[in-house]
Amino acid sequence: MGGFSIYATFRAFEGKFYEAAPYLSPFYSPLIDPHHHWLPLWFSPAMLILAFPLGFRATCYYYRKALYRAFLLDPPACAVGESPHRNYRGEAKFPFILQNAHRYFLYAAVVFLCFLWYDAFRAFWFPGPDKTLHFGIGLGSLVLLVNIVLLSLYLFSCHSLRHLIGGKMDCFSCTTFNLKRHGAWKKASFLNERHMLFAWASLISVGFADFYVRMVSSGIIKDLRIL
């Protein structure tokens, strides 16, 4: 997690090697003002958008547990008491009260997920010599497709989304609509049981997807065309 944070920060400030047609790095999607018509030259387009997916992950219920244990060591495990030298106030005081914004970052994450699905679809259409788009499959196409699938599983297994679907319900069988909500809630619960797996898998996939696009864009490697 620490390594990913360092890499993502570097890429956010680098501001180049984020596009290799038809691939676009997920760190830079949606791509805003790449030619710096109104952004200062030192301001990377990624800095406009990364705060939202970062906020969604940083306030995630699973990542909060991982961060508290791995970085704050308070508590380092469930059976270990709080540090006697700290006045633990939970998430009711600043700055940890900001963790309660997770649901609002969820709404933003849904919007960004739509852009990434579009990028994954576009990754299968390659520009030809006549400047028209032709269907094809490259290794980068599969990398971006796997990435968006894992990101979608991570989002749809979210605790807040599960609560939005079936929370605050006293009776699932009282109305037909509530029965449908119950069915959706059970599916969300199935994914939620694997939320930790999807959290780590999607973290690795989004970092690797950006790394692959950077390698192709910089000319270090050549994209493998399968079809």
DODOLO-487836 format. One record per residue: residue in three letters; residue number from 1; y, z, x of N, C-alpha, C in turn. Coordinates in steps of 0.001 Angstrom, whole numbers, padded with zeros to 6 digits. Layout:
- ALA;NUM;Y;Z;X;Y;Z;X;Y;Z;X
...
end
This chain:
- MET;1;-001200;000000;000829;000000;000000;000000;001252;000000;000865
- GLY;2;001203;000769;001945;002332;000790;002870;002524;-000556;003549
- GLY;3;001397;-001182;003945;001467;-002501;004568;002031;-003551;003627
- PHE;4;001610;-003498;002377;002139;-004440;001392;003635;-004242;001205
- SER;5;004078;-002999;001170;005502;-002715;000979;006330;-003289;002123
- ILE;6;005829;-003145;003343;006543;-003688;004503;006585;-005213;004440
- TYR;7;005434;-005822;004131;005375;-007286;004066;006278;-007817;002955
- ALA;8;006227;-007208;001774;007031;-007677;000647;008520;-007543;000943
- THR;9;008908;-006475;001618;010318;-006297;001983;010760;-007378;002958
- PHE;10;009910;-007674;003949;010212;-008736;004907;010378;-010074;004201
- ARG;11;009456;-010372;003271;009516;-011656;002586;010717;-011748;001649
- ALA;12;011091;-010634;001067;012245;-010647;000170;013524;-010987;000922
- PHE;13;013641;-010503;002153;014848;-010751;002930;014765;-012063;003722
- GLU;14;013558;-012593;003926;013424;-013809;004730;014115;-014999;004076
- GLY;15;013903;-015185;002790;014621;-016218;002055;014238;-017648;002373
- LYS;16;013066;-017903;002918;012620;-019263;003197;011097;-019305;003199
- PHE;17;010557;-020521;003282;009108;-020746;003261;008469;-020184;001990
- TYR;18;009087;-020441;000851;008559;-019937;-000410;008090;-021060;-001334
- GLU;19;008254;-022311;-000910;007883;-023425;-001772;007220;-024522;-000946
- ALA;20;006072;-024982;-001410;005364;-026107;-000805;004764;-026891;-001963
- ALA;21;005498;-027899;-002416;005165;-028596;-003661;003665;-028914;-003741
- PRO;22;003040;-028551;-004881;003636;-027990;-006097;003560;-026458;-006169
- TYR;23;003442;-025801;-005034;003241;-024355;-005028;004576;-023616;-004888
- LEU;24;004689;-022518;-005622;005842;-021635;-005509;005339;-020214;-005334
- SER;25;005864;-019520;-004340;005444;-018144;-004092;005746;-017263;-005296
- PRO;26;004819;-016382;-005685;005089;-015470;-006801;006221;-014494;-006503
- PHE;27;006556;-014289;-005232;007672;-013416;-004890;009012;-014041;-005252
- TYR;28;009034;-015356;-005447;010289;-016069;-005686;010329;-016730;-007062
- SER;29;009433;-016342;-007940;009385;-016935;-009273;009931;-015962;-010320
- PRO;30;010888;-016414;-011157;011487;-017745;-011216;012498;-017957;-010076
- LEU;31;012543;-019185;-009566;013406;-019500;-008439;014833;-019687;-008930
- ILE;32;015724;-018822;-008460;017121;-018818;-008917;018040;-019168;-007756
- ASP;33;018825;-020212;-007929;019843;-020636;-006966;019295;-020725;-005539
- PRO;34;018275;-021563;-005315;017712;-021663;-003963;018669;-022276;-002942
- HIS;35;019654;-023052;-003429;020595;-023714;-002517;021878;-022907;-002301
- HIS;36;021897;-021690;-002828;023014;-020755;-002605;024351;-021349;-003038
- HIS;37;024389;-021863;-004248;025652;-022343;-004786;026583;-021179;-005124
- TRP;38;025997;-020089;-005570;026821;-018906;-005855;026285;-017646;-005192
- LEU;39;025064;-017687;-004713;024546;-016556;-003947;025030;-016640;-002506
- PRO;40;025394;-015524;-001875;025727;-015566;-000442;024517;-015968;000383
- LEU;41;024748;-016562;001549;023661;-017092;002366;022678;-016017;002796
- TRP;42;023149;-014792;002958;022270;-013720;003414;021452;-013117;002271
- PHE;43;021758;-013529;001032;021109;-012950;-000152;019960;-013850;-000586
- SER;44;018745;-013383;-000429;017567;-014166;-000779;017389;-014231;-002297
- PRO;45;016946;-015386;-002838;016682;-015471;-004289;015656;-014446;-004764
- ALA;46;014734;-014050;-003878;013716;-013070;-004277;014332;-011720;-004592
- MET;47;015471;-011411;-003980;016088;-010110;-004200;016631;-009961;-005608
- LEU;48;016780;-011097;-006308;017261;-011045;-007690;016175;-010620;-008665
- ILE;49;014919;-010822;-008294;013841;-010642;-009272;012810;-009595;-008882
- LEU;50;012658;-009308;-007592;011562;-008428;-007169;011707;-007005;-007687
- ALA;51;012933;-006605;-008045;013121;-005243;-008544;012323;-004994;-009816
- PHE;52;012105;-006036;-010618;011408;-005848;-011900;009902;-005680;-011722
- PRO;53;009207;-006588;-011011;007779;-006318;-010766;007561;-005085;-009902
- LEU;54;008485;-004823;-008967;008367;-003614;-008157;008509;-002375;-009029
- GLY;55;009469;-002410;-009950;009649;-001269;-010853;008445;-001047;-011739
- PHE;56;007802;-002134;-012177;006607;-002008;-013018;005476;-001349;-012252
- ARG;57;005275;-001737;-010987;004204;-001142;-010193;004544;000284;-009771
- ALA;58;005777;000507;-009363;006152;001830;-008859;006061;002900;-009941
- THR;59;006303;002510;-011205;006244;003487;-012299;004904;003476;-013016
- CYS;60;003970;002627;-012578;002634;002536;-013175;001928;003887;-013094
- TYR;61;001196;004248;-014140;000526;005551;-014167;-000467;005700;-013017
- TYR;62;-001215;004634;-012732;-002168;004754;-011631;-001454;004838;-010291
- TYR;63;-000463;003988;-010069;000220;003990;-008775;000985;005288;-008547
- ARG;64;001447;005912;-009625;002118;007199;-009464;001155;008218;-008856
- LYS;65;-000075;008226;-009351;-001079;009132;-008788;-001333;008800;-007320
- ALA;66;-001484;007504;-007028;-001762;007092;-005652;-000599;007423;-004731
- LEU;67;000613;007193;-005199;001796;007472;-004371;001951;008963;-004109
- TYR;68;001779;009771;-005147;001931;011218;-004978;000904;011757;-003982
- ARG;69;-000319;011233;-004050;-001361;011748;-003165;-001220;011214;-001743
- ALA;70;-000960;009911;-001614;-000998;009291;-000295;000286;009477;000500
- PHE;71;001434;009489;-000180;002706;009530;000530;003389;010894;000439
- LEU;72;003333;011514;-000739;003997;012812;-000897;003062;013985;-000622
- LEU;73;001753;013732;-000710;000737;014790;-000508;000996;015998;-001395
- ASP;74;001409;015723;-002624;001716;016821;-003532;001368;016425;-004969
- PRO;75;000145;016738;-005414;-000964;017319;-004660;-001802;016219;-004011
- PRO;76;-002500;016504;-002915;-003340;015499;-002276;-004632;015214;-003038
- ALA;77;-005016;016069;-003977;-006221;015852;-004773;-006147;016720;-006014
- CYS;78;-007015;016425;-006981;-006966;017138;-008260;-007266;018625;-008098
- ALA;79;-008194;018972;-007211;-008617;020363;-007074;-007762;021151;-006085
- VAL;80;-006706;020529;-005561;-005825;021187;-004591;-004539;021578;-005289
- GLY;81;-004135;022822;-005107;-002931;023303;-005755;-001670;022690;-005185
- GLU;82;-000561;022879;-005922;000731;022399;-005463;001161;023154;-004216
- SER;83;001980;022496;-003414;002493;023131;-002212;003344;024341;-002576
- PRO;84;003079;025501;-001972;003876;026695;-002306;005321;026586;-001830
- HIS;85;005607;025627;-000966;006961;025475;-000437;007801;024512;-001261
- ARG;86;007235;023989;-002348;007967;023051;-003175;008107;023601;-004593
- ASN;87;009258;023368;-005162;009498;023764;-006548;009137;022601;-007447
- TYR;88;007875;022539;-007828;007382;021391;-008583;007923;021426;-010002
- ARG;89;008544;020319;-010399;009120;020232;-011737;008566;019046;-012519
- GLY;90;007452;018505;-012012;006835;017386;-012720;007733;016163;-012737
- GLU;91;007697;015442;-013848;008513;014242;-013993;009605;014461;-015028
- ALA;92;010070;015704;-015113;011113;016045;-016070;012498;016118;-015434
- LYS;93;012573;016000;-014120;013845;016089;-013410;014023;014873;-012515
- PHE;94;015257;014610;-012132;015549;013506;-011219;014949;013809;-009851
- PRO;95;014349;012836;-009146;014315;011410;-009479;013079;010969;-010257
- PHE;96;012087;011886;-010406;010819;011463;-011002;010914;011212;-012496
- ILE;97;011989;011644;-013120;012159;011343;-014542;012335;009846;-014764
- LEU;98;012739;009145;-013703;012890;007688;-013800;011550;006993;-014006
- GLN;99;010451;007704;-013722;009130;007118;-013956;008900;006801;-015425
- ASN;100;009647;007460;-016299;009472;007241;-017729;010000;005884;-018188
- ALA;101;010616;005142;-017275;011099;003794;-017604;009984;002759;-017539
- HIS;102;008750;003209;-017331;007636;002278;-017145;007493;001304;-018304
- ARG;103;007656;001790;-019540;007476;000907;-020688;008497;-000223;-020673
- TYR;104;009719;000060;-020241;010747;-000975;-020224;010482;-001988;-019116
- PHE;105;009933;-001538;-017997;009514;-002476;-016961;008335;-003321;-017449
- LEU;106;007532;-002764;-018356;006431;-003531;-018941;006964;-004739;-019688
- TYR;107;008022;-004571;-020466;008599;-005692;-021201;009061;-006783;-020240
- ALA;108;009702;-006384;-019138;010161;-007356;-018147;008972;-008037;-017478
- ALA;109;007891;-007275;-017230;006712;-007844;-016576;006075;-008930;-017437
- VAL;110;006110;-008777;-018754;005565;-009804;-019647;006330;-011111;-019468
- VAL;111;007650;-011022;-019333;008473;-012219;-019137;008122;-012896;-017817
- PHE;112;008008;-012099;-016751;007685;-012662;-015441;006279;-013257;-015436
- LEU;113;005373;-012664;-016203;004012;-013192;-016275;004015;-014604;-016859
- CYS;114;004883;-014856;-017808;004981;-016196;-018392;005421;-017211;-017342
- PHE;115;006389;-016854;-016512;006832;-017749;-015443;005696;-018024;-014461
- LEU;116;004925;-016990;-014131;003842;-017163;-013172;002704;-018006;-013734
- TRP;117;002458;-017911;-015025;001461;-018784;-015647;001921;-020242;-015583
- TYR;118;003207;-020462;-015794;003743;-021815;-015680;003588;-022333;-014253
- ASP;119;003876;-021479;-013269;003726;-021879;-011864;002273;-022209;-011534
- ALA;120;001346;-021418;-012095;-000069;-021672;-011842;-000498;-023009;-012457
- PHE;121;000005;-023311;-013649;-000304;-024611;-014275;000300;-025751;-013460
- ARG;122;001535;-025575;-013021;002211;-026624;-012257;001537;-026857;-010902
- ALA;123;000827;-025854;-010394;000168;-025980;-009096;-000977;-026987;-009105
- PHE;124;-001351;-027472;-010291;-002407;-028479;-010390;-001840;-029895;-010538
- TRP;125;-000539;-030034;-010443;000095;-031350;-010598;000873;-031673;-009337
- PHE;126;000365;-032659;-008595;000914;-033001;-007286;001796;-034240;-007378
- PRO;127;002926;-034254;-006664;003790;-035442;-006662;003141;-036579;-005876
- GLY;128;003114;-037774;-006479;002531;-038935;-005826;003570;-039744;-005078
- PRO;129;003159;-040833;-004433;004098;-041691;-003705;005184;-042282;-004596
- ASP;130;004830;-042516;-005879;005804;-043062;-006817;006619;-041976;-007509
- LYS;131;006533;-040751;-006993;007285;-039590;-007487;006849;-039144;-008882
- THR;132;005718;-039652;-009357;005153;-039147;-010606;004114;-038085;-010281
- LEU;133;003839;-037230;-011252;002907;-036131;-011036;001489;-036568;-011379
- HIS;134;000551;-036176;-010533;-000851;-036507;-010729;-001670;-035226;-010655
- PHE;135;-002664;-035125;-011565;-003510;-033933;-011570;-004359;-033885;-010308
- GLY;136;-004464;-032701;-009740;-005283;-032497;-008558;-005581;-031021;-008382
- ILE;137;-006472;-030738;-007488;-006833;-029349;-007205;-006749;-029137;-005700
- GLY;138;-005929;-028223;-005299;-005843;-027814;-003908;-006273;-026362;-003777
- LEU;139;-006493;-025932;-002569;-006846;-024525;-002376;-005738;-023622;-002894
- GLY;140;-004488;-024050;-002699;-003364;-023273;-003218;-003368;-023181;-004732
- SER;141;-003846;-024248;-005416;-003949;-024212;-006881;-004864;-023079;-007321
- LEU;142;-006005;-022948;-006638;-006972;-021905;-006991;-006451;-020523;-006626
- VAL;143;-005729;-020429;-005500;-005150;-019143;-005088;-004165;-018653;-006137
- LEU;144;-003286;-019545;-006609;-002294;-019143;-007611;-002946;-018855;-008963
- LEU;145;-004026;-019587;-009287;-004721;-019339;-010551;-005411;-017978;-010537
- VAL;146;-006132;-017667;-009464;-006800;-016361;-009355;-005761;-015246;-009397
- ASN;147;-004628;-015481;-008744;-003585;-014459;-008707;-003056;-014153;-010102
- ILE;148;-002757;-015187;-010889;-002177;-014929;-012209;-003203;-014305;-013149
- VAL;149;-004478;-014653;-012989;-005526;-014025;-013809;-005592;-012530;-013503
- LEU;150;-005575;-012168;-012215;-005637;-010753;-011845;-004381;-010014;-012275
- LEU;151;-003216;-010657;-012153;-001982;-010026;-012614;-002015;-009803;-014121
- SER;152;-002577;-010754;-014853;-002680;-010611;-016305;-003614;-009457;-016671
- LEU;153;-004736;-009358;-015974;-005663;-008252;-016231;-005012;-006917;-015916
- TYR;154;-004214;-006878;-014853;-003504;-005643;-014504;-002521;-005262;-015599
- LEU;155;-001771;-006250;-016110;-000787;-005943;-017147;-001465;-005551;-018457
- PHE;156;-002508;-006305;-018854;-003148;-006020;-020145;-004014;-004763;-020109
- SER;157;-004260;-004219;-018934;-004971;-002941;-018846;-004008;-001771;-018720
- CYS;158;-002718;-002048;-018820;-001681;-001022;-018644;-001784;000068;-019710
- HIS;159;-001580;001306;-019295;-001631;002441;-020223;-000563;002321;-021312
- SER;160;000639;001901;-020930;001728;001799;-021901;001443;000713;-022933
- LEU;161;000870;-000405;-022493;000544;-001469;-023440;-000535;-000997;-024407
- ARG;162;-001515;-000272;-023894;-002569;000269;-024759;-001968;001205;-025800
- HIS;163;-000980;002008;-025397;-000344;002924;-026339;000496;002158;-027360
- LEU;164;001155;001085;-026941;001936;000276;-027877;001042;-000347;-028941
- ILE;165;-000188;-000706;-028542;-001106;-001349;-029484;-001677;-000351;-030479
- GLY;166;-002111;000810;-029989;-002816;001736;-030873;-002300;003150;-030895
- GLY;167;-001157;003408;-030280;-000624;004768;-030251;000047;005172;-031557
- LYS;168;000176;006474;-031766;000854;007045;-032937;000213;006603;-034254
- MET;169;-001101;006420;-034234;-001831;006009;-035430;-002719;007173;-035895
- ASP;170;-002527;007608;-037131;-003352;008680;-037678;-004622;008141;-038331
- CYS;171;-004572;006884;-038753;-005714;006321;-039469;-005810;004827;-039166
- PHE;172;-006888;004443;-038483;-007076;003033;-038169;-007638;002250;-039357
- SER;173;-008328;002920;-040270;-009027;002225;-041349;-008249;002222;-042667
- CYS;174;-007009;002691;-042625;-006253;002798;-043881;-005773;001444;-044393
- THR;175;-005435;000546;-043511;-004947;-000765;-043913;-005655;-001838;-043079
- THR;176;-005596;-003084;-043579;-006212;-004199;-042851;-005525;-004407;-041503
- PHE;177;-004205;-004261;-041493;-003461;-004440;-040238;-003860;-003379;-039220
- ASN;178;-004060;-002142;-039691;-004470;-001076;-038778;-005860;-001337;-038207
- LEU;179;-006742;-001957;-038990;-008073;-002307;-038486;-007968;-003331;-037353
- LYS;180;-007064;-004286;-037511;-006858;-005275;-036460;-006263;-004624;-035212
- ARG;181;-005367;-003688;-035429;-004811;-002949;-034290;-005895;-002155;-033576
- HIS;182;-006825;-001616;-034358;-007911;-000854;-033765;-008795;-001748;-032893
- GLY;183;-009062;-002975;-033377;-009841;-003905;-032577;-009131;-004272;-031286
- ALA;184;-007813;-004508;-031371;-007041;-004822;-030169;-006984;-003615;-029236
- TRP;185;-006895;-002430;-029807;-006836;-001203;-029009;-008150;-000983;-028248
- LYS;186;-009276;-001287;-028879;-010564;-001136;-028199;-010683;-002109;-027028
- LYS;187;-010192;-003331;-027211;-010215;-004290;-026103;-009301;-003822;-024968
- ALA;188;-008120;-003311;-025341;-007204;-002794;-024326;-007807;-001583;-023615
- SER;189;-008552;-000784;-024344;-009194;000392;-023748;-010272;-000034;-022754
- PHE;190;-011004;-001086;-023077;-012027;-001618;-022164;-011381;-002033;-020843
- LEU;191;-010251;-002722;-020913;-009545;-003121;-019699;-008931;-001913;-019002
- ASN;192;-008436;-000970;-019791;-007772;000196;-019224;-008709;001029;-018356
- GLU;193;-009990;001033;-018689;-010971;001771;-017885;-011076;001209;-016468
- ARG;194;-010664;-000054;-016296;-010731;-000723;-014991;-009339;-000969;-014409
- HIS;195;-008376;-000191;-014871;-006982;-000397;-014464;-006795;-000227;-012956
- MET;196;-007466;000731;-012364;-007345;000948;-010925;-007840;-000281;-010156
- LEU;197;-008974;-000835;-010574;-009519;-002026;-009918;-008536;-003187;-010002
- PHE;198;-007986;-003420;-011202;-007052;-004529;-011380;-005746;-004275;-010619
- ALA;199;-005358;-003017;-010503;-004125;-002693;-009767;-004252;-003103;-008306
- TRP;200;-005364;-002738;-007665;-005554;-003068;-006252;-005828;-004556;-006063
- ALA;201;-006658;-005134;-006934;-006999;-006552;-006792;-005763;-007424;-006954
- SER;202;-004915;-007100;-007923;-003711;-007907;-008147;-002686;-007688;-007047
- LEU;203;-002644;-006489;-006467;-001727;-006239;-005344;-002114;-007107;-004154
- ILE;204;-003412;-007176;-003878;-003898;-008004;-002767;-003687;-009484;-003070
- SER;205;-003964;-009894;-004308;-003875;-011323;-004649;-002441;-011823;-004617
- VAL;206;-001483;-011030;-005092;-000093;-011504;-005100;000457;-011572;-003683
- GLY;207;000038;-010630;-002821;000450;-010688;-001430;-000169;-011876;-000716
- PHE;208;-001450;-012136;-000980;-002116;-013267;-000334;-001569;-014591;-000840
- ALA;209;-001240;-014675;-002133;-000678;-015911;-002682;000646;-016247;-001998
- ASP;210;001487;-015248;-001821;002748;-015500;-001105;002479;-015891;000344
- PHE;211;001547;-015207;000982;001221;-015499;002380;000698;-016931;002523
- TYR;212;-000145;-017360;001594;-000694;-018711;001676;000408;-019756;001520
- VAL;213;001285;-019565;000527;002391;-020511;000331;003293;-020535;001550
- ARG;214;003527;-019369;002147;004367;-019328;003346;003729;-020095;004494
- MET;215;002436;-019953;004686;001759;-020653;005761;001811;-022171;005566
- VAL;216;001622;-022625;004324;001674;-024060;004044;003105;-024571;004172
- SER;217;004059;-023827;003615;005456;-024250;003643;006003;-024332;005064
- SER;218;005588;-023414;005931;006082;-023392;007310;005354;-024384;008203
- GLY;219;004277;-025006;007687;003535;-025984;008462;002492;-025389;009387
- ILE;220;002266;-024086;009310;001266;-023454;010168;-000141;-023893;009789
- ILE;221;-000388;-024031;008482;-001672;-024541;008014;-001408;-025670;007036
- LYS;222;-002433;-026454;006764;-002331;-027545;005803;-003172;-027218;004586
- ASP;223;-002596;-027471;003432;-003319;-027170;002198;-004564;-028045;002081
- LEU;224;-005671;-027440;001700;-006931;-028146;001534;-006985;-028745;000131
- ARG;225;-007034;-030077;000059;-007148;-030757;-001220;-008614;-030896;-001601
- ILE;226;-008978;-030337;-002745;-010362;-030392;-003234;-010570;-031607;-004109
- LEU;227;-009537;-031949;-004889;-009629;-033098;-005793;-008318;-033857;-005775
end
